[in-house]
Amino acid sequence: MRLLSVAAHPPALLAADRRRLGDFQLRLLAPQDVPLVLALREEVLAGLADPDLYVREDDEEAFVRAHIGADPTSSGETIGVFDGSRLAAYAMLGLPSPDHPDNLGRVLARGRDAANIASCMVRPGYRGRGLQRTLLAARFSLAQAHGKVVCVAMVSLHNHASRHNLLREGMRIAWVGQLGGLRRQLLAIDLARPWDFDEENLRLVDPLDWERQRSLTAQGWWGISEMEGRGPDKLVFARHQPATPAVPT
Ligand SMILES: CC(C)(COP(=O)(O)OP(=O)(O)OC[C@H]1O[C@@H](n2cnc3c(N)ncnc32)[C@H](O)[C@@H]1OP(=O)(O)O)[C@@H](O)C(=O)NCCC(=O)NCCS
């Protein structure tokens, strides 16, 4: 049995590996790229193994435009990974205002400091090279450049690959509940000040056991890693330790 996903903090950069970005170009997307993102989303959404993994937006184009800086009301940026002229992957950072209903940081009472780790999709032929993790680290930097130190992502309980990647980059399951009628986990990271956990006292939980995870997070337990080797993989929960107030000098 071994603990997985115990990430370094601040998140460790991935080992340099030509398979990851060697042949790709990375750039922030602009309004003229909206059709490329819509086409990639269409391909990925059509091929999902389980529709709960990622739910289509009511207005796909408005969602993409909002995260690409295409409208005056938009609040986000999108990083694109290109293989020549082909969009291989994209990752969005949402920058809603502190009180905006879309600001996921509000659940942790950190709306003012928070950016949303929004949608990330990798075209099927480009998976398995760690692009989601690479783009996660890039979005942490982008969030910090926007003055945001807390990043929050929303994940379906069925999206094991995505949750695995977020945990490996140092994010923790801080909240479990219903958002927009869907059962979701919120994973968060504070890039300025790592959270502490009581790692002496752990609870192992089935990744799909929504009720148990919801009850634990409501009592101050957070999901800190995955554990392999006990039948199906388990999520490891530990008590979140409140930050010790700084001692005035
Ligand atoms: C989720 C997604 C972005 C990941 O793409 P990717 O960066 O190519 O992911 P990789 O294949 O490199 O990474 C997969 C990792 O997840 C792990 N993984 C895969 N399936 C898993 C499972 N069922 N349980 C746990 N971990 C799993 C792999 O072992 C690998 O981990 P490792 O790097 O530690 O070995 C991609 O699958 C995708 O676009 N999915 C559809 C859209 C989506 O769900 N987006 C995320 C929510 S916004």
The ligand as an ORCA input file, in Angstrom:
! r2SCAN-3c Opt
* xyz 0 1
  C      -8.759     14.750    -18.118
  C      -7.816     15.034    -19.307
  C      -7.708     16.552    -19.511
  C      -6.428     14.469    -18.939
  O      -5.618     14.511    -20.095
  P      -4.013     14.282    -20.030
  O      -3.340     15.484    -19.494
  O      -3.578     13.763    -21.336
  O      -3.921     13.182    -18.913
  P      -2.820     12.073    -18.817
  O      -3.341     10.904    -19.597
  O      -1.470     12.596    -19.171
  O      -2.861     11.802    -17.265
  C      -3.569     10.821    -16.831
  C      -3.146     10.594    -15.385
  O      -4.342     10.189    -14.782
  C      -4.171      8.865    -14.347
  N      -5.424      8.174    -14.544
  C      -6.002      7.810    -15.688
  N      -7.135      7.158    -15.438
  C      -7.271      7.115    -14.085
  C      -8.217      6.549    -13.197
  N      -9.286      5.898    -13.642
  N      -8.019      6.720    -11.850
  C      -6.943      7.391    -11.385
  N      -5.993      7.922    -12.198
  C      -6.160      7.776    -13.527
  C      -3.041      8.292    -15.168
  O      -2.421      7.211    -14.486
  C      -2.122      9.495    -15.277
  O      -1.428      9.674    -14.054
  P       0.191      9.725    -13.939
  O       0.632     10.889    -14.779
  O       0.420      9.960    -12.473
  O       0.647      8.406    -14.446
  C      -8.323     14.359    -20.616
  O      -8.541     13.005    -20.363
  C      -9.609     14.979    -21.159
  O      -9.580     15.914    -21.954
  N     -10.739     14.431    -20.695
  C     -12.069     14.918    -21.128
  C     -12.407     16.318    -20.588
  C     -12.221     16.389    -19.093
  O     -12.675     15.541    -18.347
  N     -11.553     17.466    -18.620
  C     -11.260     17.670    -17.202
  C     -12.323     18.363    -16.509
  S     -12.384     20.070    -16.988
*
